C-alpha cells in the first residue's frame, strides 16, 4: 500500500487533486469558506428574485415622522396611539423591532401599558445584546417592568458574516428572562433551540414588502385593508437610529426591520434545511479524479457536471428551502482546474519542439497506448551543422521540408522531432515495403532540399522497431538506438531486435571489462581545452574509450552505465586517472603548463577509498595535485551535511581542483554553486551548441558566465563546434573552450605531437 501511494505521489496530477481536496476539507471544517459561500449565494439571488407574500407590513419611524412630531424619537404615548389605530384597523399582531426605551412620562407610560393590557399576546417587544453581558446568542437588554409583563419578548439578534456579505438568524436566544424566541420564529409560529441558526431567503424582493409611515398611521392617513389580518413590524428607519443594513444579493440598503420580515417570511414558507458541504465536495472530487488526463478536466461533460454541482443544484434546492454549501467544493474545483490547465500547458509545451513546431519525441514517449504500427526513427547526420549555419528560423523550414517528403508515401503519419531525429508510426504494415519506401525517400532527399532559395544537402540513416507488444517509451529508445547503429554500420536502415541477446551481451561486457583494460581495448582519448585569454592550449580532458575486437567502438555511456550498475566503476576510474596523470607528467617534462581533467562518477564520490587512490597515483608519477582537475556532474544533488560533500572537501584540501560538469542541466542553484568547493564550471554542450540559433540558450550561457565569475569561478564551455560560437563565447567573457572546433578527442601521442609541432589550430 505504501509503495503504491508513493507511486501515486510521483504523479503531479495526483498531488494537485490531493492538495485541492485537503484545502476544501480544511475550509469546510474550519468555516473559513463562509465569505466565499456568501458570495456564491448572493450571485444566485438575482436568478430567483421573487415578490414578498405581503403578510407582514412594516411601519417605519422615518424622517418624516420625526419631523412631524418635532422630536428625535417617538414617545410611548405615540406608540399607544399607534397600537390603538393598528388594532382598530384589524392588525393581527404588532412587533416592535427595537428595544423600547424605558424613559417616558407617567401619562405616556400608563397609556402604552393600557394598550398592552387591551391586546394580550398580540404585542411583541424586542430584546437586543448588551455589551455588559455574555457574548454570543444572548439578548442582555430586555424590556422591563410592565413592558415585559404585558407584552411578549422576542430576540432581535442577527449573526453577521465577515465583510457583511451575509447573515444568519437564531430560532431563539438566551436572555436574563430565560430562552426567548426570535422575532422571525414568533412571526412564523415555530420553535427552535438557541444553537439552531438559519439563513433568511434574500431572494425575496425587499421592494415588494408593504410599508407605511408611522406618522400616517397615527393620523389615520392609510387604508385599513393594508393592515387588516396582517402582522406589523414597527421599525426605526431614520438615519439617526443607525439601523441601516446592506441587502446581500440586492441593490441598496434597508432598515433592520426588513431583515426581520425576510426572516419571518422564510420560516413561514417552511423550516430551512441544510444539505451541508461534504456531499458536494465528494462529488466534485470524484468529477476531478475522472478528468485527471490531459485536457479532460474541462471537457464538456465535466464542465457541465461541475456547473451543475456548484450552480444549478444549489439554485434548485433553494426553491424547496434546502441550502447546500458549495464553497469548499468550488475552491477544490477552482484549484484543480487552474492547476491542471497550467500543467496541461506546460506538458504541451514540453511535448512541442520549439525550433520546428512539430510534436517532440517526448510526446511519443509519453503515449501510454501500444501501437501495431512500425516505428521509424530517421536521423539526419549533419543536422546540427545545417541549423547552425543558417538563419534563426531555418530549422522550422528544414523540418517542414523533411516532413513533406516523409508524407509523400505516408500521408497520415504524425512526425515527431527531437534534434536531428524524426520519428513516426508508419501506416505501411509490411517491413519489406517500408524498407523500399525509405530507400525511395533517401533517393529523394539525396537530391537536396531548398530552403529560402538555398540548396541544402542532407544525409540520413534510419532505425525501425516492430515489436508491438512493448511500451512506446521502450520502442522509442529501441528505434533511436537502431538509427545510431545504422550510422555506425553505415547502413541505410537498421531494425531493432531486443531478442538479439542484448542482456547477455551486457553481462559479457561486464565480465570482459578487466581483460579489455589489460589488453588495450580500453584506452584514453584526450580532448584539448583552449584558454581564450592566453590564446593557448591550457589542458585536456581524459575520456575513456573501448574498441571491441568484434563489435567495434562501444559507447562510453553504455559500458560506464553497466560498470556503475555492477559497482565496477572504480577499476575504470583508476585506469583513466593513472593514464591522465602519467600523460600530464610527460607534458611537464616537455615544459608545457597543462592540466588534466578526469570525470569522477557520483557513485565513486561515496567511496571512502577515492582520496587514497588518487593520492597514491599522484605520488607514483610525481604530479602536483593542483594539475589534476576532477569533474563531477551537478545532477547529483549535494547537501552540506552529506558524505558526498565531505568527500569533496577532503579532495580539495588535498590540493586537487574540482570542476562542475554539465552545469545547467541538473539541480544547480546559485547557493549550490556558492558553497560547492569547485574552482571551475563547465557549461553543458546542449546550451553551447544551440546558443547561435536559440536566444534563450544564449541568455542562459551569458547568465552562467556572469554568475560563475561573480563567485570567482573559471568558466569552461564544452561543445564549441563553430567559429561563430567561439566568437560569441569570447564576447561573453568565457575563460576556456572545448569542442570539435578546437580539437577532437585523440590518443595522447597524437595530441602531444600536435602541441609540440604547433599544429593544433581552430577548425570547423
C-alpha positions, 0 to 999 in steps of 0.5 A: 500500500505504501509503495503504491501511494508513493507511486501515486505521489510521483504523479503531479496530477495526483498531488494537485487533486490531493492538495485541492481536496485537503484545502476544501476539507480544511475550509469546510471544517474550519468555516473559513469558506463562509465569505466565499459561500456568501458570495456564491449565494448572493450571485444566485439571488438575482436568478430567483428574485421573487415578490414578498407574500405581503403578510407582514407590513412594516411601519417605519419611524422615518424622517418624516415622522420625526419631523412631524412630531418635532422630536428625535424619537417617538414617545410611548404615548405615540406608540399607544396611539399607534397600537390603538389605530393598528388594532382598530384597523384589524392588525393581527399582531404588532412587533416592535423591532427595537428595544423600547426605551424605558424613559417616558412620562407617567401619562405616556407610560400608563397609556402604552401599558393600557394598550398592552393590557387591551391586546394580550399576546398580540404585542411583541417587544424586542430584546437586543445584546448588551455589551455588559453581558455574555457574548454570543446568542444572548439578548442582555437588554430586555424590556422591563417592568410592565413592558415585559409583563404585558407584552411578549419578548422576542430576540432581535439578534442577527449573526453577521458574516465577515465583510457583511456579505451575509447573515444568519438568524437564531430560532431563539436566544438566551436572555436574563428572562430565560430562552426567548424566541426570535422575532422571525420564529414568533412571526412564523409560529415555530420553535427552535433551540438557541444553537439552531441558526438559519439563513433568511431567503434574500431572494425575496424582493425587499421592494415588494414588502408593504410599508407605511409611515408611522406618522400616517398611521397615527393620523389615520392617513392609510387604508385599513385593508393594508393592515387588516389580518396582517402582522406589523413590524414597527421599525426605526428607519431614520438615519439617526437610529443607525439601523441601516443594513446592506441587502446581500444579493440586492441593490441598496440598503434597508432598515433592520426591520426588513431583515426581520420580515425576510426572516419571518417570511422564510420560516413561514414558507417552511423550516430551512434545511441544510444539505451541508458541504461534504456531499458536494465536495465528494462529488466534485472530487470524484468529477476531478479524479475522472478528468485527471488526463490531459485536457479532460478536466474541462471537457464538456461533460465535466464542465457541465457536471461541475456547473451543475454541482456548484450552480444549478443544484444549489439554485434548485434546492433553494426553491424547496428551502434546502441550502447546500454549501458549495464553497469548499467544493468550488475552491477544490474545483477552482484549484484543480482546474487552474492547476491542471490547465497550467500543467496541461500547458506546460506538458504541451509545451514540453511535448512541442519542439520549439525550433520546428513546431512539430510534436517532440519525441517526448510526446511519443514517449509519453503515449501510454497506448501500444501501437501495431504500427512500425516505428521509424526513427530517421536521423539526419547526420549533419543536422546540427551543422545545417541549423547552425549555419543558417538563419534563426528560423531555418530549422522550422523550414528544414523540418517542414521540408523533411516532413513533406517528403516523409508524407509523400508515401505516408500521408497520415503519419504524425512526425515527431522531432527531437534534434536531428531525429524524426520519428513516426508510426508508419501506416505501411504494415509490411517491413519489406515495403517500408524498407523500399519506401525509405530507400525511395525517400533517401533517393529523394532527399539525396537530391537536396532540399531548398530552403529560402532559395538555398540548396541544402544537402542532407544525409540520413540513416534510419532505425525501425522497431516492430515489436508491438507488444512493448511500451512506446517509451521502450520502442522509442529508445529501441528505434533511436538506438537502431538509427545510431547503429545504422550510422555506425554500420553505415547502413541505410536502415537498421531494425531493432531486435531486443531478442538479439541477446542484448542482456547477455551481451551486457553481462559479457561486457561486464565480465570482459571489462578487466581483460579489455583494460589489460589488453588495450581495448580500453584506452584514453582519448584526450580532448584539448581545452583552449584558454581564450585569454592566453590564446593557448592550449591550457589542458585536456580532458581524459575520456575513456574509450573501448574498441571491441575486437568484434563489435567495434567502438562501444559507447562510453555511456553504455559500458560506464552505465553497466560498470556503475550498475555492477559497482565496477566503476572504480577499476575504470576510474583508476585506469583513466586517472593513472593514464591522465596523470602519467600523460600530464607528467610527460607534458611537464617534462616537455615544459608545457603548463597543462592540466588534466581533467578526469570525470569522477562518477557520483557513485565513486564520490561515496567511496571512502577509498577515492582520496587514497587512490588518487593520492597514491597515483599522484605520488607514483608519477610525481604530479602536483595535485593542483594539475589534476582537475576532477569533474563531477556532474551537478545532477547529483544533488549535494547537501552540506551535511552529506558524505558526498560533500565531505568527500569533496572537501577532503579532495580539495584540501588535498590540493586537487581542483574540482570542476562542475560538469554539465552545469545547467542541466541538473539541480544547480542553484546559485547557493549550490554553486556558492558553497560547492568547493569547485574552482571551475564550471563547465557549461553543458554542450546542449546550451553551447551548441544551440546558443547561435540559433536559440536566444534563450540558450544564449541568455542562459550561457551569458547568465552562467558566465556572469554568475560563475565569475561573480563567485570567482569561478573559471568558466569552461564551455564544452561543445564549441563546434563553430567559429561563430560560437567561439566568437560569441563565447569570447564576447561573453567573457568565457575563460576556456573552450572545448569542442570539435572546433578546437580539437577532437578527442585523440590518443595522447601521442597524437595530441602531444605531437600536435602541441609540440609541432604547433599544429593544433589550430581552430577548425570547423 
